[in-house]
Amino acid sequence: MLDPSNDEIEQIGRELKRIFGDDPEPSPHVGLPLRDFAEFLDFLRGVPSGVSADELLRLASEYRRAHLQEILDCDEEARAVRAENDRLLALLERDIASTIGEEYRHWVGDSAQNAREYTDADTADLVQRIVDEVQQDFMDTFVDVTWPSCPRHPNHPLWFHDGAWHCDRDRERLADLGGLDAIGAGASGREARRAREEEPRPFTRRRKKE
């Protein structure tokens, strides 16, 4: 990702005003056939000074044609990474629902939305970061301080790394993502869920109809 200085952005702004007039307030792409602001900056760095708006449009079209396959390949790769991340996050939701309850499933989507909003979205390590974050949140908020509890040693959680849940004490891979229920993991979460369900509900007196 390009990270231009403020001076460079101001210089580009002055050049755009010269080309498009004093009232452009254009979007970063100013109607040019370019994909995003980073590509726009990269393109402008190679444009000679003093060009007209028509010449700028012609140069931008040539730039896009020269980079089209690279852009298509990049977009296709990004779509594939996002699809795989969505598949894995759905498996994480399954693990949560099967251990501590459906009401916590949405924590995955909330975490993913935040990650995609404030970072370079669907990187290969996105799922690892979200698993770590959700697991830590469950512990910090006392939803379950050992989630997901190890079926071999219920006093410690399993840890997710290298694409699977591991018992680090035994240094053994126990389940793929989505497979906690199959190995009986998360017993502490299920116990906490039963306790919540068995708590007496507060009695509320029905009001008489007037």
C-alpha positions in Angstrom: 0.0 0.0 0.0 1.4 3.4 -1.0 1.8 5.9 1.8 2.4 9.3 0.2 3.5 12.2 2.3 1.2 15.2 2.9 3.5 17.3 0.7 3.0 14.8 -2.2 -0.7 14.8 -1.8 -0.8 18.6 -1.8 1.3 18.7 -4.9 -1.0 16.2 -6.6 -4.0 18.4 -5.6 -2.5 21.5 -7.1 -1.8 19.6 -10.3 -5.4 18.4 -10.5 -6.7 21.9 -10.0 -4.5 23.1 -12.9 -5.9 20.4 -15.1 -9.5 20.4 -14.1 -10.1 23.9 -12.9 -10.7 25.5 -9.5 -14.0 23.7 -8.9 -13.2 20.1 -9.3 -13.4 18.6 -5.8 -13.1 15.3 -7.7 -13.0 11.9 -6.1 -9.4 10.5 -6.0 -10.1 8.9 -9.4 -11.4 12.1 -11.0 -13.3 10.1 -13.6 -10.2 8.3 -14.7 -10.3 4.5 -15.5 -8.3 3.6 -12.4 -9.2 1.2 -9.7 -8.3 3.0 -6.4 -6.4 5.8 -4.8 -3.2 3.8 -4.5 -3.2 3.1 -8.2 -4.2 6.7 -8.9 -1.1 8.0 -7.1 1.2 5.4 -8.7 -0.1 6.5 -12.1 0.3 10.2 -11.5 3.9 9.8 -10.4 4.8 8.9 -13.9 2.7 11.6 -15.7 4.7 14.5 -17.1 3.8 18.0 -15.9 1.8 20.3 -18.1 -0.5 17.7 -19.6 -4.1 18.5 -20.5 -7.2 16.8 -19.1 -7.7 14.9 -22.4 -4.1 13.8 -22.4 -4.4 12.7 -18.8 -7.4 10.6 -19.7 -5.5 9.0 -22.6 -2.5 8.2 -20.5 -4.7 6.7 -17.8 -6.4 4.4 -20.3 -3.1 3.2 -21.5 -1.9 2.6 -18.0 -5.0 0.5 -17.2 -4.6 -1.6 -20.3 -1.0 -2.3 -19.5 -1.9 -3.3 -15.9 -5.3 -5.0 -16.6 -4.2 -8.6 -16.3 -2.2 -7.9 -13.1 -5.2 -6.2 -11.6 -7.6 -9.0 -12.6 -5.2 -11.6 -11.1 -5.0 -9.6 -7.9 -8.8 -9.2 -7.7 -9.3 -13.0 -8.3 -6.8 -13.9 -5.6 -8.4 -11.5 -3.2 -11.9 -13.0 -3.8 -10.5 -16.5 -3.3 -8.8 -15.5 0.0 -12.1 -13.9 1.2 -14.2 -16.9 0.3 -11.8 -19.2 2.2 -11.8 -16.9 5.2 -15.6 -16.8 5.2 -15.7 -20.7 5.1 -13.3 -20.9 8.1 -15.1 -18.2 10.1 -18.4 -20.2 9.6 -16.6 -23.2 11.1 -15.5 -21.0 14.0 -19.1 -20.0 14.5 -20.0 -23.7 14.6 -17.4 -24.3 17.3 -18.8 -21.5 19.4 -22.5 -22.5 19.0 -21.7 -26.2 19.9 -19.8 -25.2 23.1 -21.2 -22.1 24.6 -24.3 -21.4 22.7 -25.9 -19.8 19.6 -26.1 -16.4 21.4 -22.3 -16.0 21.0 -22.1 -16.9 17.4 -22.3 -13.3 16.3 -19.0 -12.4 18.1 -17.2 -13.9 15.1 -19.0 -11.6 12.6 -18.5 -8.6 14.7 -14.8 -9.2 15.0 -14.5 -9.9 11.3 -16.3 -6.7 10.4 -14.0 -4.7 12.6 -10.9 -6.4 11.1 -12.0 -5.8 7.6 -12.8 -2.2 8.3 -9.5 -1.2 9.9 -7.0 -3.4 8.3 -6.1 -4.7 4.8 -9.1 -7.0 5.1 -8.8 -10.5 3.9 -5.2 -11.4 4.5 -4.2 -15.0 5.0 -3.8 -14.5 8.8 -7.3 -13.0 9.3 -8.8 -16.1 10.7 -6.0 -16.6 13.2 -6.4 -13.1 14.4 -10.1 -13.4 14.8 -9.9 -16.7 16.7 -7.3 -15.2 19.0 -9.5 -12.1 19.6 -12.7 -14.0 20.2 -11.0 -16.5 22.5 -9.5 -13.6 24.5 -12.8 -11.8 24.7 -14.5 -14.8 26.1 -11.9 -15.0 28.8 -11.8 -11.3 29.5 -15.5 -11.0 29.9 -15.8 -14.3 31.9 -18.1 -15.9 29.4 -15.7 -18.9 29.7 -12.2 -18.4 31.0 -11.0 -21.7 29.5 -12.7 -21.7 26.2 -12.6 -24.0 24.5 -11.6 -26.3 27.4 -9.4 -29.3 26.5 -11.2 -32.6 26.6 -8.0 -34.2 28.1 -7.2 -31.5 30.6 -10.3 -29.4 31.3 -8.4 -26.8 33.4 -6.8 -25.3 30.3 -8.1 -24.3 26.9 -7.1 -25.6 23.5 -5.2 -23.2 21.4 -5.7 -22.5 17.7 -2.6 -22.4 15.5 -1.4 -24.0 12.2 -5.0 -24.1 11.1 -6.3 -26.4 13.9 -7.1 -26.7 17.6 -4.2 -28.1 19.7 -3.5 -29.3 23.2 -0.2 -27.6 23.7 0.4 -29.5 26.9 0.5 -32.8 24.9 1.8 -31.0 21.8 -0.9 -32.6 19.8 -3.4 -31.5 17.1 -6.9 -32.5 18.3 -9.4 -31.0 15.9 -9.8 -28.9 12.8 -11.8 -25.7 13.0 -15.4 -26.6 13.3 -14.7 -29.9 15.0 -14.8 -29.1 18.7 -18.1 -30.9 19.3 -16.8 -34.1 17.7 -14.0 -34.4 20.3 -16.0 -33.3 23.3 -14.1 -30.1 23.7 -15.6 -27.1 25.4 -17.1 -28.9 28.4 -16.6 -25.8 30.6 -18.6 -23.8 28.1 -21.4 -26.2 28.0 -21.5 -26.3 31.8 -21.7 -22.6 32.0 -24.5 -22.6 29.4 -26.5 -25.1 31.4 -26.0 -22.9 34.5 -27.3 -19.9 32.6 -30.3 -21.8 31.3 -31.2 -23.1 34.8 -31.0 -19.7 36.5 -34.5 -18.7 37.8 -36.0 -16.0 35.7 -37.2 -12.9 37.6 -40.9 -13.0 38.3 -42.9 -10.2 36.7 -46.5 -9.6 37.7 -48.9 -9.3 34.8 -50.7 -6.0 34.8 -54.5 -6.2 35.0 -56.3 -4.9 32.0 -58.0 -1.6 32.6 
